[in-house]
C-alpha cells in the first residue's frame, strides 16, 4: 500500500520511535502522480535525493548504444550505396521525382526532425490522406490502411521488403534516430496522445522495434503503444540485440507487411 503525502506528518513520531530503538523502517510513499518519468532514490554527498528519469539505462550503456548506431549507420551507408542508386533509378523510371520522401517526425522528448524514406506514394499523397481517414484501420491517431491507393506499384515492393526505410540510416548518423527504438510518430499523432502515451518519446526513435517484430502492421494502436513502453521499461543492450536478430526474418519474409 502506498502512503499518501498527507500522512507523512502523522507517521513522523513512529519513524522517530523506530530510529531510537534501532528498528529499520520502510515506507512506500506516493509523493508524485508521475505519468512519464520514474522516481529513483540516490544521494549527493550523503544527502538523499530523488531523481526523475524517463529511461532506465546507465550512461555507459547509452554511450555504447550511440556508438553502435554511428558505426552501423556508416557501414550500412557505404555497403548499401549501390542499392540506393538502383532504387533511386527505379523510382524515377516507374513514377517520377522526387526519389526521397521527407516528413517531419517527433524524436527524443518530442523534438522534431526531418525523416527520410524512399518515396513509395504518388506525389500529393499527404493531401489525399484526408479523404481516406475514414478508412483508417487503427483505433488511434496513427493511420494504417490495406491497399492504400496512394502507394505506387514499386512503392508496394519497397514497403514489403522494408527497403524504403534505408535512407533513415542518414537520420541515425545525424543522431536523430537509433537502429533500435520506437518508431517516430508524426506531430499530428503526438498531439492526440494521452499523457501516458507520450512516454514512448522518452527514448530515441529507431529503425526497428518490438512492434515490428511482433506483427508490424497487424498490431493495433493500443498494443503498439504497450510494446513500445515495454521496450522502454525493460531496455538493455541485450534486448536491442534480440530485436535486431528477430528483425532479420521479419524483413526477409515480409512478415506483417502491407
N, C-alpha and C positions, 0 to 999 in steps of 0.2 A: 504494500500500500504506500502510495506517495504522500508525503506530508505537505500540506498547503503552506504557503509563505506566512499566512496569518497565524499559524500555530507555533512559529519559531519562538516567539517571546514566552509562550506558555511552557515550552519544553526546556527553556534555559535552566531553570532550577534543577531539573532532573539530570541534565547534562553535567552541571557542576557537581552534583552528588556522585555521579559516576566517576568524575575526574578525581574527586577526593578519595574515593575507595579504590582507585586504580582499575576501574572496570572500563573495558572498551565499549564505546557507544557508536552505533551506526544509524544514520538517519537518511532515508530516501526522500530527498526534498524536491518538490515540484516548484522550482524557482521561476522558470520561464516557460511560456507556452510556445515552444520552438516548432516552426513548420519546415524550416530548411536546414539550418545548422544543427550540430550536436554539441552538447557541452562536455568538456573533458577537464578533469582536475589536474593541475600541475602546480609548480611552485616557482617563485622568483626570489632567489637568495633566501630561501626558507619561508617566504611569505606565500601562503596558499592562494591560488588564483584560479579562476575559471577561464578556460579557453573555448571559444566557439569556432567549430570547424565544419566545413561542408564536405570534406573528403577525409578518408582515414589513412591515406598514405603518408609515410615518412618522407622527409625531404630527399634523402638519398635514393629512395625508391622512385620518386617522381623525376629525379635527375637521370636515373637510368632509363626510365620510360622516354623522356625527352631526347636523350642521346640516341636511343634506338630509333625514334621517329626520324631524326635527322639523317642517320646512316641509311636507314631503309628507304627513305624518300630519294636520296641522292642516287643510290644504287638502282632503285626502281626506274627513275627517270632516264638514267644512262642506258640501262639494258633494254627498256621498253620504247626508246625513242623511235626505232624503225616501225613499231606497231602504231605509234602516234601518227607518223607520217602516212601510213597506209590507211588508217581510219579516217584521217582528215581528207585524203583524196577521195575516198569512197563517199563521204558525206557530200562533198562538192559535186560528185558525179551523179548521185542519186537524188539530191534535193537542191540545195543552194547554200549560199553563205548565210550566217557565219558558221564556222566549224565548231566553235566553243559556245556553250551556253553559260552565261554569268547570272548569278542570282544572289541577292542579299540574304544571308543566313545569320542566325544567332549562335555565337560561340560561348566560350567560358564566361560564366556570370552574365550572360545576355549581351556581351559585346558583339556588335555587328561586323561582318566581314563579307567580302565577295567570294562566293564559292564557284569553282569551275567544274564543268562537265562537258563531255562531247554532246553536241546538240542532237536530241532524239525526237524532237517535236517540230511541227511546222512553225514557220515564223508567225508571231502574234498569238502563240499558244496561251500566254498568260491572260490576254484579253478574252479569249474564248472560254477560259475556265469558269467564268461567272455563269455562263449558260449551262454548264454541266454540273454545278454544285448540287443540284437536286438529286443527282445520281451518285453522290458520294457514298461509298460502301463502308466507311469507318464511322463509328459512333462518337467522334470527337472532332477537334478543329483541323486535324490533318485530312488531306484529300487523297483518296485512292479509288481507282475505277478500272474494272476489267474492260479490255478492248477500247481503251481511250482513243477516240477518233483523231486526236491531235498527234499521235505518235506515228512517225514515218515507218515504212517497211524495214529499212536498215536500222532505224532507231529501235525498233522492237527487238532486233537481234542484239544490238548493243546492250539493251536493258536486261535481256535474258541471260547474257553472259557477264553482266556487270562491267563490261569494258567501258561503258560511258562514265564510270566513276574514276578512271585512271588519272584524269587531269587534276584530281584533288590531291595528288602527290605534291603538286606545287603549293597547295594550302598547308600541307604537312610540313614542307620545307620552310615555309614562312612562319611556322609556329602557330598558325590559326587553327589547325586540326591535328589530330593524332592518328596513328594507324588503327588503334582500338579505342572506342569510346562511343557514347550515344550519338546517333545521327543528328546533324544540325538542323533545327527547325527554321521555318521562315518566320519573320517578325509577326505576321498576322496570326499565326498559330499560337505563338507565345502570348500574345495579347489576350487570348481566350483561355489560357491556362488557369487552373485553380492554384492556390498558393503552394500546396504540397507538390504539384507537378513541376513547379519552377526549380525544384531541387535537382532535376536532371541536367540543369545548366551548370551545376557545380563542378563538373569535370569537362575537360576539353573534348569537343566532339570528334568522332572518328570515322574511318572508312568502313569499319565493321564493328559489330557489337552483338550482344546476346540476342537482340531482336532479329538480326539477320541470320543467325544460326539456329533459331527456334521458330521457323515458319515464315519469316520475312513478311511478304505482303499478305500472307494468310492469317496474320495475327491482328486482332482488333486493337483499337487505340488504348483501351484500358490495360490490356495485358502488355502492350508495348511499353507503357509508362512504368508498369511494375517491373518489367525486365530491366529497364534502364536503371531504376532505383536499386534493384537487386545487385546490378553490376557495381554501382557506386558504393553501396554498403559493404560489399564483400571484395572490393578491389584489391588486387595484388598483382605482382609481375607474373606469377604463375597462372592466374586467371586470364590475363591477356594472352599468354602463350597458348592456353587451351582454346580460347576463342579463335586465334589465328589458325590452329590446326583444324578446327571444325569448319572454318570458312572455306578451306580448300575444296572439299567435296560439294559444299553448297554452291560455290561458284561454278565448278566443273560440270555439275549435273543440273544447274539452274533450278535448284530446289526452292520452291516458294516464289519464284519469279513470275511476273506478269508481263 
